[in-house]
Amino acid sequence: MSLFITLEGPEGSGKTSAIKLVREALEQMGHEIIMTREPGGTPISEQIRNVILDKSNTAMDSRTEALLYAASRRQHLVEKIWPALKEGKIVFCDRYLDSSLSYQGHARGLGIDDILKVNEYATERTYPDITFLFDIDPELGLERINKNKDREVNRLDVEKLSFHQKVREGYLILSKRFPDRYIVIDASKPLEEVSSNVLKEILNRLGK
């Protein structure tokens, strides 16, 4: 049974760490898992990622940023996500269109509906089966980033706290707008508890 699962949340929410544990558990049960990320996931999309997240690109216009994300997303779907789903695999994607809706649509002030239109065109209305929102106070998330010396620090990490607060606000708006696919996880809890809660929800969807 194929599943398209996306992982969303403010910076430093710990979603990447949690999902590693979930992946290990599902693979032990015999499921074939594809792990990918946005922006990126394919060679072309990764090149676009480098442009978007380069800390020197401070002059980037907000609409340019939004369009680059959508372009990267389109290529990612064509090359990786759609083929994997057709093969019956479970695809975990670290960020997807909801990141654009929250970051560019809400936090950048471009409008959730306008960014949604751009992304519906880019994705041909491909929505996830499940979107996990790893919800966390932005101050705690940024504190985690500062403590993790191995983590990539990108252009979005160095935004002001007020921006990250708007990002979280945007995600909570989306969780109410798309309740059928959104599952909100308290990401301030210990890693093992967070991953256990995510795994339980996935197994419920798989009927196990």
Backbone as JSON, one array per atom type, in Angstrom:
{
  "sequence": "MSLFITLEGPEGSGKTSAIKLVREALEQMGHEIIMTREPGGTPISEQIRNVILDKSNTAMDSRTEALLYAASRRQHLVEKIWPALKEGKIVFCDRYLDSSLSYQGHARGLGIDDILKVNEYATERTYPDITFLFDIDPELGLERINKNKDREVNRLDVEKLSFHQKVREGYLILSKRFPDRYIVIDASKPLEEVSSNVLKEILNRLGK",
  "N": [[0.84, -1.2, 0.0], [0.73, 2.08, -1.02], [1.78, 5.19, 0.4], [1.75, 8.65, 0.82], [3.51, 10.67, 2.73], [3.99, 13.63, 4.46], [6.25, 15.79, 6.22], [6.11, 18.4, 8.37], [6.87, 21.59, 9.89], [8.09, 24.15, 12.19], [11.44, 25.6, 12.12], [13.91, 23.52, 13.59], [12.24, 21.67, 14.79], [12.63, 18.98, 15.07], [11.74, 16.97, 13.39], [13.13, 15.52, 11.43], [14.9, 13.87, 12.88], [13.09, 12.35, 14.39], [11.69, 10.95, 12.43], [13.52, 9.18, 11.44], [13.63, 7.12, 13.31], [11.04, 6.15, 13.05], [11.08, 5.26, 10.44], [12.91, 3.1, 10.62], [11.43, 1.33, 12.23], [9.21, 0.76, 10.57], [10.45, -0.41, 8.35], [11.42, -2.72, 9.49], [9.06, -4.05, 9.71], [8.64, -4.79, 7.17], [7.96, -2.94, 5.22], [8.54, -0.97, 2.3], [10.46, 1.86, 2.14], [10.76, 5.21, 1.07], [12.81, 7.92, 1.54], [12.88, 11.38, 1.4], [13.45, 14.88, 0.58], [12.52, 18.38, 0.73], [13.39, 21.76, -0.1], [14.73, 19.95, -2.87], [15.92, 16.56, -3.31], [16.19, 15.45, -5.85], [18.72, 15.58, -8.45], [18.41, 18.02, -10.05], [16.54, 19.43, -8.51], [17.99, 19.68, -6.15], [19.98, 21.45, -6.95], [18.46, 23.73, -7.28], [17.71, 24.05, -4.65], [20.14, 24.82, -3.49], [20.41, 27.41, -4.44], [18.15, 28.68, -3.32], [18.57, 28.47, -0.5], [21.03, 29.54, 0.01], [22.99, 31.51, 2.06], [24.05, 33.9, 1.21], [22.33, 34.96, -0.6], [20.67, 37.24, 0.01], [19.23, 39.19, -1.26], [17.12, 38.05, -2.53], [13.93, 38.09, -3.95], [10.65, 37.76, -2.53], [8.62, 36.55, -4.08], [10.12, 35.38, -6.08], [11.45, 33.49, -4.55], [9.27, 31.87, -3.78], [8.45, 30.86, -6.28], [10.71, 29.44, -7.07], [10.74, 27.4, -5.16], [8.39, 26.06, -5.94], [9.09, 25.22, -8.51], [11.23, 23.48, -7.97], [9.82, 21.58, -6.54], [8.05, 20.52, -8.43], [9.82, 19.16, -10.2], [10.83, 17.29, -8.46], [8.58, 15.72, -7.84], [8.03, 14.6, -10.4], [10.36, 13.12, -10.99], [10.86, 11.5, -8.74], [8.89, 11.19, -6.55], [6.25, 10.58, -7.62], [6.88, 8.22, -9.25], [7.7, 6.43, -7.19], [5.4, 6.16, -5.61], [3.7, 4.95, -7.45], [4.85, 2.5, -7.52], [4.01, 1.41, -5.19], [5.21, 2.15, -2.78], [6.03, 3.56, 0.48], [6.29, 6.92, 0.9], [8.21, 9.26, 2.51], [8.37, 12.65, 2.91], [10.38, 15.26, 3.74], [9.25, 18.18, 4.36], [6.99, 19.88, 2.15], [4.42, 21.07, 0.0], [3.03, 22.52, 1.97], [4.95, 23.88, 3.4], [5.61, 25.97, 1.68], [3.16, 27.3, 1.69], [3.01, 28.15, 4.34], [5.51, 29.44, 4.93], [6.1, 31.23, 2.68], [3.51, 32.0, 1.84], [2.1, 32.76, 4.25], [3.98, 33.74, 6.31], [5.72, 35.38, 4.79], [3.84, 36.97, 3.74], [2.6, 36.76, 1.22], [0.22, 35.57, 0.72], [-1.79, 32.86, 1.41], [-3.66, 31.61, -0.31], [-2.89, 32.48, -2.88], [-0.31, 31.4, -3.14], [-1.01, 28.75, -2.93], [-2.38, 28.35, -5.35], [-0.3, 28.56, -7.23], [1.2, 26.32, -6.51], [-0.62, 24.24, -6.81], [-0.79, 24.18, -9.55], [1.87, 23.48, -10.15], [2.09, 20.95, -8.95], [0.02, 19.49, -9.93], [-2.18, 19.22, -8.3], [-1.41, 17.33, -6.36], [-1.71, 16.04, -3.33], [-0.58, 15.24, 0.02], [-1.17, 12.06, 1.67], [-1.04, 11.97, 4.42], [-0.18, 14.59, 6.59], [2.17, 15.39, 8.84], [2.38, 17.67, 11.37], [4.92, 18.92, 13.12], [4.75, 20.44, 15.86], [6.05, 23.21, 17.58], [7.3, 25.62, 19.91], [8.75, 28.45, 18.49], [11.02, 29.65, 19.68], [12.15, 27.6, 21.22], [12.7, 25.79, 19.19], [14.65, 27.18, 17.66], [16.6, 27.36, 19.55], [17.34, 24.69, 19.77], [18.53, 24.37, 17.25], [20.77, 26.03, 17.46], [22.23, 24.61, 19.32], [22.86, 22.3, 17.99], [25.58, 21.58, 16.37], [26.2, 20.24, 14.06], [24.21, 20.59, 12.26], [22.93, 21.85, 9.19], [22.99, 25.28, 8.63], [20.84, 27.54, 7.28], [19.58, 30.1, 4.99], [17.01, 30.65, 5.92], [17.06, 29.97, 8.58], [18.31, 32.07, 9.85], [16.54, 34.12, 9.97], [14.51, 36.62, 11.64], [13.08, 36.18, 14.95], [10.36, 36.86, 14.96], [9.55, 36.25, 12.37], [9.71, 33.44, 12.35], [7.78, 32.91, 14.24], [5.53, 33.68, 12.83], [5.59, 31.74, 10.88], [4.97, 29.41, 12.35], [2.4, 30.12, 13.14], [1.18, 30.17, 10.65], [1.25, 27.44, 9.96], [-0.48, 26.36, 11.89], [-2.85, 27.52, 11.12], [-3.18, 26.21, 8.67], [-3.48, 23.59, 9.55], [-6.03, 23.61, 10.52], [-7.44, 24.23, 8.28], [-7.02, 22.07, 6.59], [-7.99, 19.58, 7.87], [-8.43, 16.86, 7.38], [-6.12, 15.64, 6.49], [-4.1, 16.55, 8.12], [-2.11, 15.94, 10.98], [-1.39, 16.89, 14.14], [1.52, 17.03, 16.01], [2.99, 17.13, 19.19], [5.96, 18.49, 19.33], [7.7, 19.17, 21.31], [8.01, 17.24, 23.12], [9.9, 14.34, 24.4], [12.17, 12.71, 22.08], [11.73, 9.92, 21.58], [9.08, 9.59, 22.38], [7.77, 11.29, 20.62], [8.34, 10.07, 18.11], [7.1, 7.61, 18.53], [4.4, 8.34, 18.68], [3.98, 9.26, 16.08], [4.45, 6.92, 14.59], [2.35, 5.3, 15.51], [0.12, 6.61, 14.44], [0.55, 6.23, 11.71], [0.45, 3.45, 11.47], [-2.19, 3.06, 12.14], [-3.4, 4.17, 9.89], [-2.53, 2.36, 8.02], [-3.97, 0.22, 8.76], [-3.14, -1.46, 10.82]],
  "CA": [[0.0, 0.0, 0.0], [1.51, 3.3, -1.09], [1.36, 6.31, 1.23], [2.55, 9.85, 0.67], [3.51, 11.29, 4.06], [4.87, 14.8, 4.53], [6.66, 16.2, 7.56], [6.18, 19.86, 8.39], [7.07, 22.19, 11.2], [9.06, 25.25, 12.26], [12.84, 25.21, 12.19], [14.31, 22.92, 14.85], [11.14, 20.9, 15.39], [13.09, 17.62, 15.31], [11.03, 16.01, 12.55], [14.08, 14.65, 10.73], [15.39, 12.87, 13.84], [11.99, 11.46, 14.77], [11.25, 10.09, 11.35], [14.51, 8.1, 11.27], [13.19, 6.01, 14.16], [9.81, 5.62, 12.45], [11.49, 4.49, 9.25], [13.5, 1.83, 11.06], [10.35, 0.46, 12.7], [8.4, 0.33, 9.42], [11.24, -1.31, 7.52], [11.45, -4.01, 10.19], [7.77, -4.69, 9.44], [8.61, -5.21, 5.77], [7.54, -1.87, 4.3], [9.6, -0.32, 1.53], [10.37, 3.28, 2.46], [11.56, 6.2, 0.36], [12.99, 9.15, 2.31], [13.34, 12.46, 0.54], [13.3, 16.18, 1.23], [12.34, 19.57, -0.09], [13.67, 21.63, -1.54], [15.76, 18.95, -3.17], [15.42, 15.21, -3.56], [16.72, 15.0, -7.13], [19.84, 16.47, -8.8], [17.96, 19.35, -10.47], [15.9, 20.07, -7.36], [19.04, 20.03, -5.19], [20.62, 22.66, -7.44], [17.56, 24.84, -6.95], [17.82, 24.21, -3.2], [21.35, 25.57, -3.19], [20.13, 28.83, -4.72], [17.17, 29.18, -2.36], [19.02, 28.5, 0.88], [22.34, 30.18, 0.13], [22.9, 32.66, 2.98], [24.48, 35.13, 0.53], [21.25, 35.44, -1.48], [19.77, 38.06, 0.83], [18.44, 40.08, -2.13], [16.09, 37.29, -3.21], [12.55, 38.55, -3.82], [9.78, 36.72, -1.95], [7.92, 35.8, -5.13], [11.14, 34.53, -6.7], [11.63, 32.38, -3.62], [8.1, 30.99, -3.87], [8.45, 30.2, -7.57], [11.8, 28.47, -7.07], [10.26, 26.23, -4.4], [7.4, 25.34, -6.75], [9.82, 24.57, -9.6], [11.94, 22.34, -7.38], [8.79, 20.6, -6.14], [7.56, 19.86, -9.65], [10.83, 18.23, -10.67], [10.9, 16.25, -7.43], [7.43, 14.83, -8.07], [8.18, 13.9, -11.67], [11.49, 12.19, -10.99], [11.03, 10.63, -7.58], [7.73, 10.86, -5.71], [5.22, 9.86, -8.38], [7.29, 6.84, -9.56], [7.73, 5.61, -5.98], [4.02, 5.87, -5.22], [3.17, 3.99, -8.42], [5.42, 1.19, -7.18], [3.43, 0.96, -3.93], [6.1, 2.44, -1.66], [5.69, 4.63, 1.41], [7.2, 8.04, 0.68], [8.3, 10.31, 3.52], [9.0, 13.85, 2.35], [10.69, 16.29, 4.74], [8.68, 19.42, 3.8], [6.31, 19.79, 0.84], [3.77, 22.33, -0.37], [2.6, 23.29, 3.14], [6.04, 24.79, 3.75], [5.44, 27.17, 0.86], [1.96, 28.01, 2.15], [3.29, 28.76, 5.63], [6.66, 30.36, 4.88], [5.93, 32.31, 1.71], [2.13, 32.47, 1.84], [1.7, 33.45, 5.48], [5.05, 34.51, 6.98], [6.2, 36.42, 3.87], [2.71, 37.84, 3.41], [2.19, 36.67, -0.18], [-1.15, 35.06, 0.68], [-1.86, 31.4, 1.33], [-4.42, 31.18, -1.48], [-2.1, 32.73, -4.1], [0.77, 30.4, -3.19], [-1.65, 27.46, -3.19], [-2.66, 28.27, -6.79], [0.97, 28.27, -7.91], [1.62, 24.96, -6.21], [-1.56, 23.29, -7.43], [-0.35, 24.07, -10.94], [3.15, 22.76, -10.19], [1.96, 19.57, -8.46], [-1.2, 18.89, -10.48], [-3.03, 18.96, -7.13], [-0.97, 16.14, -5.62], [-1.67, 16.3, -1.89], [-0.17, 14.09, 0.83], [-2.2, 11.3, 2.4], [-0.91, 12.42, 5.81], [0.8, 15.63, 6.88], [2.48, 15.52, 10.26], [2.9, 18.96, 11.79], [5.7, 18.84, 14.34], [4.51, 21.77, 16.41], [6.98, 23.58, 18.65], [7.52, 27.05, 20.09], [9.92, 28.83, 17.69], [12.2, 29.92, 20.51], [12.74, 26.3, 21.56], [13.24, 25.23, 17.95], [15.89, 27.88, 17.31], [17.57, 26.97, 20.58], [17.84, 23.38, 19.36], [19.42, 24.57, 16.11], [22.03, 26.61, 17.94], [22.96, 23.58, 20.06], [23.27, 21.24, 17.05], [26.65, 22.14, 15.55], [26.31, 19.5, 12.81], [23.08, 20.9, 11.4], [23.07, 22.9, 8.18], [22.33, 26.55, 8.94], [20.55, 28.14, 5.98], [19.1, 31.48, 4.95], [15.77, 30.79, 6.69], [17.38, 29.83, 10.0], [18.8, 33.33, 10.41], [15.46, 35.11, 10.01], [14.15, 37.09, 12.98], [12.13, 35.35, 15.69], [9.0, 37.21, 14.55], [9.27, 35.5, 11.14], [9.47, 32.05, 12.73], [6.48, 32.89, 14.92], [4.51, 33.73, 11.77], [5.6, 30.42, 10.24], [4.19, 28.5, 13.19], [1.01, 30.57, 13.03], [0.7, 29.71, 9.35], [1.02, 26.0, 10.03], [-1.67, 26.09, 12.7], [-3.97, 27.88, 10.25], [-3.32, 25.14, 7.68], [-3.97, 22.38, 10.22], [-7.49, 23.76, 10.63], [-7.99, 24.29, 6.92], [-6.92, 20.73, 5.99], [-8.01, 18.64, 9.01], [-8.5, 15.46, 6.95], [-4.77, 15.08, 6.3], [-3.17, 17.06, 9.12], [-2.01, 15.39, 12.34], [-0.49, 17.77, 14.89], [2.33, 16.32, 16.99], [3.7, 18.0, 20.12], [7.37, 18.2, 19.1], [8.5, 19.53, 22.48], [8.15, 16.0, 23.91], [11.12, 13.58, 24.09], [12.23, 12.15, 20.73], [11.12, 8.59, 21.52], [7.63, 9.75, 22.48], [7.31, 11.89, 19.36], [8.4, 9.06, 17.04], [6.09, 6.6, 18.84], [3.1, 8.91, 18.31], [3.91, 9.28, 14.62], [4.33, 5.53, 14.13], [1.0, 4.84, 15.83], [-0.82, 7.19, 13.46], [0.78, 5.59, 10.41], [-0.06, 2.08, 11.53], [-3.66, 3.18, 12.09], [-3.76, 4.39, 8.48], [-2.26, 1.11, 7.27], [-4.88, -0.79, 9.25], [-2.4, -2.42, 11.64]],
  "C": [[0.87, 1.24, 0.0], [0.91, 4.36, -0.17], [2.3, 7.47, 0.96], [2.43, 10.64, 1.96], [4.48, 12.46, 4.06], [5.07, 15.23, 5.98], [6.87, 17.71, 7.55], [6.43, 20.37, 9.8], [8.05, 23.34, 11.15], [10.48, 24.71, 12.32], [13.15, 24.63, 13.58], [13.25, 22.09, 15.53], [11.52, 19.44, 15.64], [12.45, 16.57, 14.44], [11.98, 15.03, 11.85], [14.58, 13.54, 11.64], [14.3, 11.86, 14.18], [11.66, 10.47, 13.67], [12.26, 8.99, 11.05], [14.1, 6.88, 12.09], [11.94, 5.35, 13.59], [10.16, 4.77, 11.23], [12.04, 3.13, 9.63], [12.42, 0.83, 11.49], [9.53, -0.08, 11.53], [9.16, -0.64, 8.52], [11.36, -2.69, 8.17], [10.14, -4.78, 10.0], [7.62, -5.09, 7.98], [8.16, -4.17, 4.78], [8.75, -1.29, 3.57], [9.43, 1.19, 1.64], [11.28, 4.1, 1.55], [11.61, 7.46, 1.22], [13.52, 10.23, 1.38], [13.07, 13.79, 1.23], [13.03, 17.28, 0.21], [12.88, 20.78, 0.65], [14.8, 20.64, -1.75], [15.15, 17.62, -3.53], [15.87, 14.61, -4.87], [17.84, 15.96, -7.51], [19.42, 17.89, -9.19], [17.37, 20.11, -9.29], [16.93, 20.48, -6.31], [19.8, 21.28, -5.64], [19.77, 23.89, -7.15], [17.62, 25.12, -5.46], [19.03, 25.08, -2.83], [21.16, 27.07, -3.41], [19.22, 29.41, -3.65], [17.77, 29.42, -0.98], [20.4, 29.12, 1.09], [22.23, 31.46, 0.97], [23.33, 33.98, 2.33], [23.39, 35.72, -0.35], [20.21, 36.25, -0.72], [18.87, 38.97, -0.01], [17.28, 39.35, -2.8], [14.69, 37.82, -2.9], [11.66, 37.42, -3.32], [9.05, 35.9, -3.0], [8.9, 34.9, -5.89], [11.36, 33.29, -5.86], [10.49, 31.36, -3.76], [8.09, 30.21, -5.18], [9.56, 29.16, -7.68], [11.41, 27.21, -6.3], [9.3, 25.4, -5.24], [8.08, 24.59, -7.9], [10.57, 23.34, -9.11], [10.97, 21.21, -7.05], [8.28, 19.82, -7.36], [8.54, 18.8, -10.13], [10.95, 17.03, -9.74], [9.78, 15.23, -7.61], [7.65, 13.96, -9.3], [9.23, 12.79, -11.6], [11.44, 11.16, -9.88], [9.73, 10.21, -6.9], [6.67, 10.08, -6.47], [5.65, 8.44, -8.74], [7.27, 5.92, -8.34], [6.32, 5.22, -5.54], [3.38, 4.86, -6.17], [3.67, 2.58, -8.14], [4.93, 0.68, -5.82], [4.28, 1.21, -2.7], [5.5, 3.51, -0.74], [6.74, 5.72, 1.25], [7.08, 9.03, 1.84], [9.02, 11.5, 2.89], [9.14, 14.9, 3.45], [10.42, 17.65, 4.11], [8.09, 19.16, 2.4], [5.56, 21.11, 0.66], [3.32, 23.17, 0.83], [3.69, 24.23, 3.64], [5.92, 26.08, 2.96], [4.24, 27.99, 1.34], [2.23, 28.76, 3.45], [4.39, 29.8, 5.55], [6.43, 31.53, 3.93], [4.51, 32.9, 1.76], [1.78, 33.3, 3.05], [2.82, 34.33, 6.05], [5.61, 35.63, 6.09], [5.07, 37.36, 3.42], [2.25, 37.81, 1.97], [0.77, 36.14, -0.34], [-1.18, 33.56, 0.47], [-2.56, 30.96, 0.05], [-3.63, 31.38, -2.78], [-0.99, 31.7, -4.24], [0.19, 29.02, -3.45], [-1.93, 27.28, -4.68], [-1.4, 27.91, -7.57], [1.35, 26.81, -7.72], [0.65, 23.91, -6.71], [-1.24, 23.11, -8.9], [0.91, 23.21, -11.03], [2.99, 21.27, -9.87], [0.8, 18.81, -9.08], [-2.09, 18.39, -9.34], [-2.68, 17.64, -6.42], [-0.8, 16.51, -4.15], [-1.19, 15.05, -1.14], [-1.38, 13.34, 1.38], [-2.22, 11.73, 3.87], [0.13, 13.53, 5.86], [0.98, 15.71, 8.38], [3.05, 16.91, 10.52], [3.6, 18.79, 13.12], [5.69, 20.24, 14.97], [5.42, 22.05, 17.61], [7.07, 25.1, 18.73], [8.79, 27.43, 19.33], [11.17, 29.1, 18.5], [12.91, 28.63, 20.88], [13.38, 25.67, 20.33], [14.57, 25.86, 17.57], [17.0, 27.57, 18.31], [18.18, 25.62, 20.25], [18.84, 23.51, 18.22], [20.78, 25.06, 16.56], [22.89, 25.59, 18.69], [23.52, 22.49, 19.14], [24.31, 21.78, 16.07], [26.77, 21.45, 14.19], [25.22, 19.86, 11.81], [23.41, 22.01, 10.41], [22.31, 24.15, 8.64], [22.12, 27.28, 7.62], [19.94, 29.54, 6.11], [17.84, 31.69, 5.79], [16.02, 30.7, 8.19], [17.74, 31.17, 10.64], [17.77, 34.45, 10.34], [15.17, 35.49, 11.46], [13.12, 36.16, 13.62], [10.69, 35.61, 15.25], [8.6, 36.47, 13.28], [8.93, 34.06, 11.49], [8.15, 31.9, 13.49], [5.35, 32.92, 13.9], [4.43, 32.39, 11.03], [4.75, 29.44, 11.04], [2.71, 28.85, 13.11], [0.4, 30.09, 11.73], [0.39, 28.23, 9.35], [-0.25, 25.66, 10.81], [-2.94, 26.47, 11.93], [-4.24, 26.75, 9.26], [-3.87, 23.87, 8.31], [-5.49, 22.42, 10.39], [-8.15, 23.77, 9.26], [-8.01, 22.91, 6.26], [-6.92, 19.66, 7.08], [-8.01, 17.17, 8.6], [-7.12, 14.83, 6.79], [-3.78, 15.54, 7.35], [-3.26, 16.31, 10.44], [-0.97, 16.22, 13.07], [0.19, 16.98, 16.0], [3.04, 17.34, 17.89], [5.19, 17.66, 20.06], [8.28, 18.61, 20.25], [8.75, 18.31, 23.38], [9.47, 15.3, 23.57], [11.02, 12.88, 22.73], [11.52, 10.81, 20.62], [9.6, 8.67, 21.57], [7.05, 10.32, 21.2], [7.27, 10.84, 18.26], [7.35, 7.97, 17.27], [4.7, 7.08, 18.44], [2.91, 8.94, 16.8], [3.69, 7.87, 14.08], [2.92, 5.0, 14.36], [-0.01, 5.35, 14.82], [-0.67, 6.53, 12.1], [0.22, 4.17, 10.38], [-1.59, 2.06, 11.53], [-4.12, 3.34, 10.64], [-3.55, 3.13, 7.65], [-3.16, -0.03, 7.71], [-4.21, -1.85, 10.09], [-2.48, -2.04, 13.1]]
}
